[in-house]
Structure formats: structure tokens, C-alpha cells
Amino acid sequence: MTPQTEDRLRDAFAAGAELVSAETLRPADQAVRPRATRRLPGSLRMAPLLAALAVVVVSVAVGTGLRGSGAVQPVTEGPPGPGFLLVARNDGLMVRDAHSGKVTDRVVMPRSPEGSTRGVRGGYLLAGTGEGRTFYVAQSVLSRQTAVSTTWFYRIRIDERGRVAELARDVISPVTGTAASSLAVTDDGTRLAYSVDGEVCGKDKTLRFCPGARLTVVDLPTGKTRTWTNATGDLWSLSWAADRRTLGFVTMSQARVLDTTAAGDTLKAGRTVVQGVDAPDAATISPDGHRMLVGRRYPSDGRGPHRYTIEEYSVVDGRKIGTLFGAEHAGRSIPRWKLFQYDATGRHLLFTGNFYPLSRLDENGQVTVLVRQEPLDSLGASQEMLAAW
């Protein structure tokens, strides 16, 4: 063993030792209860030991490479993740640094007609390609005169400094009827999916809302569209797998997947992954298409706080894999998750809830708070916030 290898081993075991604090050495009955808990994959929980073992493996691999003719593969800690976020709140649409949450630019959207919007001011839905540089925005406004919504679709590109480099309007034709309810784009930015909760029927005195959700997928280079209908309920939490054909979504109390290249024009062609999803909690499919994250709520029995978790399920058979993250909330209001979005690699997760700040969860288990919640309004509810990377 070389002196360099011995130094690396010492450094690795020292890093592991730093994770042991005085708190972890207290008797069990005196341990401090954490406010938020997360259960990460076993490989992450064994990180200190694996770090030490990795040094040995790297040393052996380097020695073998130097003695043999094969090329030596560099060892990295993985990509740093997306560079920027697009965030919509009541104070507008902003670009933020995806590591610190700091504002890097404000987005000035074209002026829209007067009318009512739902969600954040401006009626926005956001989607990103997962690398933190290309975003799509759907903006819906309800006319007070006709009770008909119009949704416009924009593309925003961000430069390396986090500044808006492009704002393109009408990347697809505006949609009239009812407001768009969910939005997702593939990692290469070629397929855009959106849903609407129903349509406006009749005219004049017979004007009314007719239920019946619809899902539309647009091939952006060609403009070709395909639509599926869903008679059982609204749609939300649209998300694409990296194969650019598998779409995850939630309807009623089911988290489902749809092969958008298969035959059929109704969402009955899809497959249920998880039953009993609380509406309107968030869900998302992983880029590899193997896992689905689902928000779960466990209301208090009156003797403790409410608990809410991010749980992971197998897309193949619906089996619960584990609990990725958990948090607690004291009070009468029920907490829920509002957003889950993986980055393009599946190594970083963007998430937020009505009582949890916008945060990122990295592959190493580190949670970083990016944007704090706005103060509660007069009814005790947090203001709406949307985000994408």
C-alpha cells in the first residue's frame, strides 16, 4: 500500500467519524426527535463505509490500469445537478440559482387580457427539461365576459449566468375552453404534454362547464398532436420518463402510467401503479421509468403532529420500495405535497408542500432549502408557489 493510499484511507474514515456527534451517542430515551425524517436507499445510509471502501477500489483500479493496457476511468461524485430554477409566486416569475435559491433574473411576460386566474397570480403552469436551462410556461386566463379560458404556451431559455436569453410565445397554438391543469416536457424538449379538466359547452344562456378531462401530447418540431380523454376525473402531476414515450400522471386516487405510442384514445389504456393516492398530492415518474414517487399523508389522531411522506413504488408491479423522505406538521391544517420533479439524471429531486419550503434532495441524501414559504394568508393557508428545473 502506497503512502498516498494510506492518506486517502485516513481521510475517508475521518469523514465517516465526523458524522458521529454527541447527540448520536446519547441514550435512546434522551435522543432528540428530528423535525423531519428521511429514509434513503441503503447505499446512501452506508455512505461513510462505502467512501472508505471506494478509496481501496480506486487505488486497486489505478494500480491495475497503470500495469495493464486498459484505459483508466476517472472516478467522480456525480453531476452537480441543474443550474437554475424557474419559480412562480405571487411576486412574479423568476429565475433562481438551483443550488442557493438566489434570484438571478426576473421574467417579464407579455401582457395578458384581464380576467381571473387560478393558482399563483398570472395563472402559470411550469415545466422544465430537467437540466435547468429550458422551461415551458402555460398561462391561463378566464374571461369574465364569456367564462371561457385561454391558455398560451411559452418557451424560456436561460443562459449560463441565469439570465433570460429567449422568451418565445405560441410555441403551440393557444387552447380555449377551460384552463390547463398540468404541464410536462420531455428531457430533450421535443414533446409537450398538457391536461385540461373539461370544456365549456353551449353558448349564451346555455353556456356551461362540461366535465371530462383531456390529455394532449404535442410533437413540438412537427406540431402534430394526439389527445386522450378521461371520463373518471381530473388529471394532475404529469411527468415524462426519459424514453419520451412513458407518461406518469394522477387521476382520481390512482397514480398511473401511459404508453403514449400505444393504440387507444382514452386513458383506460394506461396502467395503475399505486391505488389510494390522496388528492391532490403530487407524484412523479423517475427518468429511468422504473419508480414512481407518490405523496402520502398521515393525519394526526389528536395526540401528535400530522406526518407526510414521499414514498417510492415500483412501476412494474406497484410494490412499495420505501420512504424517501418524511416531515411533520403541527396544527389543524392537513399538510400535502404539491410538487415533485426529478432532474434529467434522476439524481436530484425538486419538491415542496403547502407547509414545506421549496427544496432539493440530492442523491447523497442532502436536503437544501431553496425558497422559503410566503407568510400565511388571513385564512391560515400558504400562498401558492410553483417551480421547475
N, C-alpha and C positions, 0 to 999 in steps of 0.2 A: 504494500500500500504506500502510495507516494505521500509526501507531506501535504500536497495540495488536497488530496482526497481526505486526509485526516482533518484538515481545516474545514472542509465542506461538511463533514460529518458533525464536527463540533458545532458549527453554525446552525445546522438543521435541528440537532437535538436541543440547542439553546432556544431556538424559535418555538419548539414544542413546549419547552419548560415555561416560557413566558405566558402560555395560555393557562397555567395553573396559578390561581390567585388565592388570597387568603379566604375569600368567600367560598371558593370551591372546597376548602379544607374544613369548613365548619361542620358540626354535627348536622345530621339530616333535619332534625327538628328545629334547627336555628337557621336553616338556609333561607336566603332572601328569595321570595317568589317573583319571577320576572313578570313584567307587564305584558310582554309579547313573547311568544314562543314560536320556534320553528323546528320542524323535523326534516332534516335534509337527508339526501341519499347517503347510504352508509359510507361511500367513498369519501364524502365531504367530512363526515364526522371523524374519520380516521386520518384527517389531513396531516397532523404533526408526524405520525408514524410513517405515512406514505412519503412525506417530504424527505425524511431521513433515508428511507429505502431508495427513493429516486436518485439520491446522490450516489449511492453504491451502483445502481443500474447505469447511470450516466457515465460513471468512471469506467465501468467494465466495457460499456459500448464504445467509449472513446478509445480505450486501450486496444480493443479488437479492431476498430476502424483503422487505427494507426498501423497495426501489424498486418492487416489484410488489404485487399484491393478495393473493398466496397466503400461507397461514399458515406460520410458521417452525417446523420440527420441532426440538425440543431434542435435543442430542447427549449421550448417556450412555455410560458404560463397561459397561453391563450390570448385571443384578441381583446383589446380594451373595451370593445363594445361600441355602440353607436355614438356619434359625436354630438348630436343635437336632438332636441325635442321640439315639437310644435304643441303648444298648450293654449287652450281656450278657457277663459274665465270671464267673469262679469266685467273685468277691466280690459278685455280685448283679447286679441290673438297675438301670441308672442313666440319667438324662438328662444329656447333656453339651452344652456350647456347641459349635456346629458350626464355629466359627472358631478357638477356643482349645483345645478339648477339656476345659475345666474342668467339673467336676460341678456341676450346678445343682439336682438333686433325686435322691432315691433312690425307686425304685418298690417299694412293699410289695405283693407279690402275695398273693392268697388262699392259704391253706394247702392243699397238695395231699396226696393219700394217700401213704403210704410206698411206695416202690418204686424201681426203677432208672431212670436217665435216661441218654441219650447226649449227647455234646457238652458244653456248659457245664452246670454244676450247675443243676438246675431243668428241664432238658430243653427249653430255649426255641428257637423259631424266630422271627425278627423280619422285619417288612416295614413299609415306610413309603410314604406317598403322594408323597414327594419334595419337600415344602415344609417339612419339619422340624417339623410340629405334630401330625400324626395318625399313629398307629402301630397295627399289629396284631401280636399275640403268640400263637403256638401253643405250648402247653406239654404235652409228652407224658410220661407216667409208666407204666412197665411193672410190672404187679402180679407180685410174686414168687410168689404163690399160684396164679394162673391163667395166667401167661405171656402175658396179654393187655394191650396198651397202650390207654390212654385219652388222647385229645388234646382239651384245652379251648382255646377261642379267645376272646381278649380284644381290646378296643379301648382305647387310651390316647390321651388328648388333652392337649396341653401348652399352657399359657398363655404370654403374651408375656414372662414372666420366667423361663421354663424350668421352671416348677413343674407337677406333675401336676394337671390340672383335672378329669379324668374317668378312671375305670377301670371299664369295662363288661365283665361276664363273659357268656359264652354268646351272643356276637354271632351265632354259628351253633351248631347242636346239636353236642355232643361226638361225636367219632369214635372208635369202638372197633375193635380188631383189631391193627394194627401202628402204630408211631409215624409221625407226619407227617415227611416228609423235606425238603420245601421249601415256601416260602410267598411269595406276591406279591400286591400290591393295586394297583388302578388309581389314577391320579393324583387322581380325584375320590372315591375311597373307596367306590365302588359295586359293584365286582366283586372278589371274593377268590378266588385260586387256591391250591390246596394239592395236594401229591402224597403218596402212601404207597407203600412199596416192595413190599407184598404183603398177605397176610391170614393170619389164624390160622384153621386148618381143624380140623374134628373136635372131639371133647370127651373129657374124662377121659383114658384111656390112649391114645387115638388123636389127642390134641391135637398139632398140628404147624404149622409155618410153610409156607404155600404161596406160592411166588413169583408175580410178576405185578404190576407197578406199575400204579397208577391215578392219573389226574389228574382233579381235580374243580374246577369253577368254580361259585361261588355268587353269584347276584344278591342283594346284601345287602338292598335295600329290599323285595324280594318273598319272599326265601327260596328261590327256585327254583334248582335245581341241575342240572348236566349233568356227566357223567362219561365219560372216555375211558380205555380200557385200553391197556397196553403190555406185550407179551409178551417183548420183546427185552432188557429191562434196567431198572435203576432210573432215576429222574428226579431232577435237581437243577438249581439255578440258574434257577428260574422268574423271568421278568421280563415286564412289560407294556409295549407301545408306547402312545403317547398316544391312539391311536384306540380303545383299550379293547376291541379285538377280537383283536389280534395278540399272541400269547404266545410268548416265546422260552424255550427250555429246552435241557438237555443230557441225552442218553441214550446209554449205551454210549460210543462215541468220536465222536459226532456232535452238533454244535450245530444245532438245528432251530427252525423257527417253525411255529405252528399258527394258522389262522384259526378262532377259536372260534365263529364264526357259520356256518361251512360244515357241510354234512352229514357224517355219519360218527360212529362211536363208538370208533374206535381211532386211535392216534397215527400210523398209516400215512398218514392224511390230511394230515399235516404235510409240510413240505419241508425237506430238508437244506441248510444254508448252508455249514457247514465240516465236513470229514472229518478224522479223526485227532486229535481232541481228547484230551488226556491226562486221564484220570480220577484224582482228582476236581477238576481245576482249574475255576475259575469262568468264567462267561460272562454277558453281558447284552445285551439289545437296546436300542438308543437310543430315546428318546421319539419321534423322527420315524419310526421303523421302517425307516430306510434302512441302518443299520450295526449290526454285532454285534461286541462286544469278546470276545475269547477269550484265556484264559491259556495261555501256551506255556512249555515247559521245555526247556532245552538242557543236559543233564548234562555234567559235566566229563569230559575224556578223561584226566584224571590230571595234566595239566600246567598247569591253571589252575582258577579257580573255576567253579561252576555258574552258568549265566545263565538268567534267566527274564523273560519279556516280556509286555506287554499289547498284543495285535495287533488291528487293526481290519479287518473284512471287509465287503464289500457284501452286503446281504441279497438283492438282486436276482439276482446271478449268482455269489456266493461268491468274487469276486475280492478278493485281499488289497489293502487300501488303503495300509496302512503299519503301523509300530510306534509306538504311542503312548507307551510307557514301558518301561524296562528296568532290571533290577537284577542284582546278582551276590551269590553266597553261597559262602564258602569252607567246606570241611568235607565229611564223608562224607554227611550227610543231604541229601536232594533237596528243594529249595525248591518251593513251589507257591503259586498264588494261591487264596485262599479266598473272596473277596468282591469283586464289582464291583457298584456301584449308582449309576446316574445320578440327579441330582435331576430335578424335573419339567420343567425347561427344557432339559436336556441339556448345560448349560454347566459343570457341576460333577460330578466323579466321586468317589465314596467307594470306597476299596479297601484291602485288607490281604492279607497272605500269612502262611504259617506262620513265616517269618523276616523279615517286613516289617511295621512298625508300621501301625496304622490311620491312614490319611492321606486327604487330599482333593487332587484335581488340578483346578485351575481352568482356565478357558478361556484365560487368558493364559499357561498353562504353569507356573504356580507350584505347587509341591508343599508342603503344610503337614502336618507330623506332628501328629496329634491325640491318640492314645493309644499309649504305648509298650507293647511286649510284656511279659508277665509273665516272670519268670526261668524258665529251662528246668527241667523236672522231672528226676527221677532217671534217666530213660531218654534224656535229651537232647532231648526234644520240648517245643515251646512249648505253653502252656496255650491252650485253645480260647477264641476271642472272636468274637462276632457283633455286627453293628451295622446300623442303617438310618437313613435320614433322609426 
